[in-house]
Amino acid sequence: MSFFGSIQFFLLMILLFIPAAVLGLRGKSLRGYRTAASVLMIGLVMWPNKVQLLFLIAFYVLEFVLVKAYLKLRLAQGDNRSAAVYRIFLFLSILPLILCKISEVSGEFSLGLFQFLGISYLTFRVAQMIIEIYDGIIKEVRWLDFTDFLLLFTTFSSGPIDRSRRYIKDGEAHYTREQYLDLLGDGLLKILIGVIYKFILATLVHKGVVFFQDPQSFLEYAGYSYCYGIYMFFDFAGYSAMAIGASYILGIKVPENFNKPFISIDMKDFWNRWHMTLSFWFRDFIFSRFMMLAIKGKWFASRLTGASVGFIINMFVMGAWHGLAINYILYGLYHGVLLALTEIYQKKSGFYKKNKKKTWYKTVSWFITLNMVMFGFLLFSGELI
């Protein structure tokens, strides 16, 4: 059984939806039931691989202890917060993911240390909490809220990536019958769209990926890159739609993950449309913080230079997050350079400022952007390596 990938999963999910719908239609809180359902579903999916399950349990305990310990220290510090202590706790919170990524490319960890399904997305959730505790935004972490947020089974393995304060606000909501009916209807529609995307359209497009596999000519590389990119969209957007729809039924309005990415007119526009919860997380917690430090420390002669470096660092980290294989690293650097060049061009070019709103310019810009995006998918796929 796998998340949104097997008949058994869907049958069990439907069974778990029935009590959720009864509670929601009666205006009751879904928080306790949702947490129990998530623990049950995750346990059943991971039960065949008990080593992974043990790593997940260890991860959960470690991260909860870290969050509670750092919150206690941070509250005791008051206005005299220690950046050094914060960095230690943040590093410890992402250490399991670092070990997991190292174990993927190194034979040193024969057990695949901390390799379990969903560790990347769970790490984002915990790191966000540590960062916002440091900022003084999060002042309380309750065990049930933490468990509910971290282990929501619908988004457990591949997101979308939610934020704890937004999630907990949803989690505590008591919907009226009419409100929950709307949520239920929207959720079922999203699940249906996701099924069509992932199991019909992605399957059809994948035939093109197979057809152009091991390309030899320019046209074959072009065919492969387009098929692979479109397949990636339907597969992941379909998964995301199902995860979002299922979350709605459990009372959580998980944020959208895709917004027509292939109509983007530049690379910044693309990353505001593609895997949005991931790109926004990196924007808020890596790029923006790098820029604040750079401006405060006067690291660069201009903000434009700082932003260009920030884009490259931001996307390099994103590439490494996918994995330490060379194709992922190159993919991240490629998009970082494109974002930096886009920023420089848009800030410095009089031609851009004069023509950016014209239809012909938007059309040409869309065509160029689309091809740059598809070449990026070719890098990501590893077919060029």
N, C-alpha and C positions, 0 to 999 in steps of 0.2 A: 504494500500500500504506500502511495506517495501523495504529497499535497497537490490537490487539483490535477492528479494524473492517473487516477485509477477509479474504476467503478465502485470498489469498496469504499474509497474515501467519500465519494459523492453520496452513496447510500447512508453512510454513517453521519455525514454532515446534515442530510435531510432529517434524519432522526433527531439530531441535536437541535435543529431549527424548530421543531414542534413545541417543546417546552418554552423556548425563547419567544416564539410568537404568542403563546398563551400569556406569558408574563408581560410582554410588551403591550398587547391589546388590553390588558387589565390595568395598565398604568404602573406596573411594578418595576423596580430597579432590576436590571439584568446583570449587575456587576458580579455578584457572587456566583451566579449560574454560569456566566460567561467564563470566569476564571476556571471553574471546575471542568467545564466542557473543553477548554483549551488544554488543561493538564491531561485530561483523558485522551484527547485526539493526538496530542504530541507523543504521549506515552505509547499509544497503539502504533503510530507510524514508525517510531524509532525502536520499538521493542525487538524486532529481528536483529538489529545491530546494537547489542547491549553495551559495547564499548563506547559508541557514540552517545548513548543515553547517559552513561556514567560521566562522560566529559561534560555533557549539558548540565547535569546536576551539580557537578563541581563548579562549573562556570556560574551557574545561578547563585550558589551559596557565596562564592568569592565576590561576585559583583554586588550582591546585597550587602555584604559586610563592608565592602569598600564605600558604597554610597552612604550607608548609615554612619560609618566612622568618620568619613570626610564631612558630612553634614554637621555632626556633633562638634568637630574641630572648627569648622567654618563659623558656626554660630558663636563659639567661644571666642573667636578672633575679633568679631565685631567689625569695625571699620579698618582694623589693622590686619587685613588679610595677607597671608603669606603666599607669594607667587611660587616659591620653591616647593612648599607643601602641596599646593594645587597641582603642580607639574608632576610630582611623584605619584599622586593618586590618579591623575589622568593617564599617566604611563602605565600604571598597574592595571587600570581598567581596560586598556587596549592590548596589554601584553598577551593574553590568550590568543587574540587574533593574529598578532605578530608571530607567535610560535606556530600557529596553524599555517600561516602563509610560508614560513620557513620550511615546515615539515612537508609542504607540497613539492618543494624543489630540492630537498636535501634528504639523503638516506640516513641521516643521523638520528632522526626520530622515526624509528621503524613502526611505532604504534600510530603515527599520524597524530602528534600531540595536539589536543584540542580541535581536532578535525571532526566537527559535527555539523549537520545541516542547519543553516540559519545563523551561524556564529557572526558573520559579517553584519547582518542587520540587527542582531541583538546588541552587538558592540556599539553601533551607532546610537542606539537608545540609551545605553548606560553612559557613554561619553557625553552625550548631550546633557544628561542630568548632572554629571560632575561639573561640566562647564558652567551650567546655570546656577548650581550651588555656589560656585566661586563668585559669580556675578551678583549673588545675593537675591536672585529671582526666586529660587526654590528654597523654602524655609521649613518644609515638612515633607517627609517621605514615609508613608504608611505601607506596611507589609502587603496588604491586599492590593493597594493601588500599584505598587511596584510589580507584583506578580502578574496582575491583570495586564498591565502595560507591556511588560517584557515578553510574556508568553502568549499573547493573542494568537491563536493557531492560524487564523486566516492570513495573517501577514508574517508568520513565523519564518518561513524559509526564504522568501524573496521580496519582502516589503509589500506595499509602499512603506516608506519610513515616516513614522509619525513623531510628534513632539509630546513629551510627557504632560505638560500643563494643558495642552489642547485636548489630549486623550482623556485625562482624568476628568476634565469638565464634561466631556461627552459621557464618560463612564458613570458619572453620578446622576445623569439626567433621568427624570421620570417623564416619559412621553405620554401625552394624552392618546386616547384610542385613535383619533384622527391623525395625529402626528406620526404614530407608529405605523398606521396603515400606509401613509405616504412613504415612510422609510422602507417598509416591507416591499411595496410595489417597485420602488426605485432599485432596491437591492436585487430583486428577482430579475428585473430588466437588465441590470449590469451583469449578472451571472450569465444570462442568455447571450448577451453580446460577447462576453468573454469566451463562452463555449464556441460560438461561431468563429471568432478570431483565432483561437488557439487550435481547435480540433478540426476545423474545416479550411479556413483560409491559409493558416500557417502550414498545414499539411500539403495543400495544393502548391504553395510557393516553394516548399522544401523540395519538390520534384525538380524545380529549376536549379536549386543548390546542388543536388545530386548530379544533374545533367552537366553542369559546368565545373564539377569538381576536378581538381588537378588541372587548372587552366594552363594553356601553352601560348596562346596568342593574345593580342590586345583586346580583341572582341570577346574572347572567352573570359578574360579577367574582368572586363566590364560587365558581362552577363552574370558572372559569379557574384561580383560585388553588389549589384542591384538585387539579385535574388536573395543573397544572404542578408542584406540590409532590410529588405521588405519582410523576409521571414522573421528576422529578429524583432521587428515591430509587432507583427501579428501574434507571435508567440508570447512575447513579454507583455505587450499591451493587453492581450487576452487573459493572461495569468493575473495581471494587475486588476483588470475589470472584475474578474471572478472574486479576487481577494477583497476588493472594495465592496462589491455587492453583498458578499457573505458577512462582512463586518457591519454593514448597514443593518442586516437582519438581527445581529447581536447587539445593536444599539450604539455602534461607533461609526461616526461619519469620517472614515479614513480619507485623507486628501487624495485628489486625483494624481495620476502619475504620468499621463501623456495628454498632449493637446495638439493634435494635427502636426506632428513634427516635420513632416515632409513638405509643408508649405512655408517653412522658415525662409526669410530673406537675407539672413546673415548668420554667422556662427553663434553670436550671442543670443539671437532669437531662437536658434535650434536648441540651445541648452536651457532656454526658458520653456521649452515644449517637450523635450525628451527626458524621460526618467526624472521628472521634476523634483520629486521628494529627495532624490539623491543629489542632484545638482544644487538645489536650494540649501541642503544641509552643508555641502562643501562651501558654498558661497558664504553662508552665515558663520560657520565655525572654523573655517580655514582661511579663505580669501579675505574676508572682512577683518579678521583679527590680525592677519599678516599686515594688511594695509594700515591698521591703527598703530601697530608697533613700528612700522616703517616710517609713518608720518611723525610719530612721537620721537623716534630716535634719529630722524633726519638721515635715513639710510641712503636716499636717492636724491639726485638733483631736482627731479620733478615727480609729481604724482603719477604722471603718465608712465614714466620709467618704472616706478614702483608697481603700478597696476599691471604692466606687461610682465614683470618678473613674478608677480603674484599669480597671474593666470597660469604661467608655466608651472610653478610649484604646485598650485592647486590641482591642475589636471595630471601632473606627474603622480601625485599622491592617489588621485582617483584611479589612474592606470594600475598602480601598485596594489591598490585595494582589490581590484579584480584578480590579481595574481602576480607573482614575481617573474612569470615567463616573459621573454623579450617582446612578444607581440603585444602584451598588455602594456608594458612600459612604453613602447613606441606609440601605441594608440594614445596614451595619456599625453606624452610629449607633443605629438602631432596636434592634438586639439588645443593644448596649451599655447603652442606657437601660433596657431590660427586665431585663437581668441586675442592674443597679444597684438598680432598684426591687424586684426579687425579694429581693436581699440585705437591703435595708432592712426590707422587710415581714417576712421570716423572723426577723431579729434583734430587731425592735421589737414585733411584734404578739403580744399575749397570745392573741388568737383563733386565730392560726396554731398557737402552741405547744399550745393546748388541744385542737385538733381535727385536727392534721396526720396522725395515725395512723388516723383514722376512715375507713371505707369511703366514706361519702357525700362527705366532704371530698376524698378522693383522686379520686373520680369527677368532681366539679365542677372540681377543679383540672386534671385531664387534659383536660376539654373546653375549658376556657379556654385552656390551653397550646397545644392542637392548633390552635385558631383563630388564636392569635397567631403561631404558626409558619407557618401557611398565608398569613397576611397578609404575613409577611416574605418568603415566596417570591414573592408578587405584586410587592412592591417590587423584589426581585432581578431579576425578569423584565423590568422596564422598562415594563410595560403601564400603569403609573400616571403615567409621566413624559411 
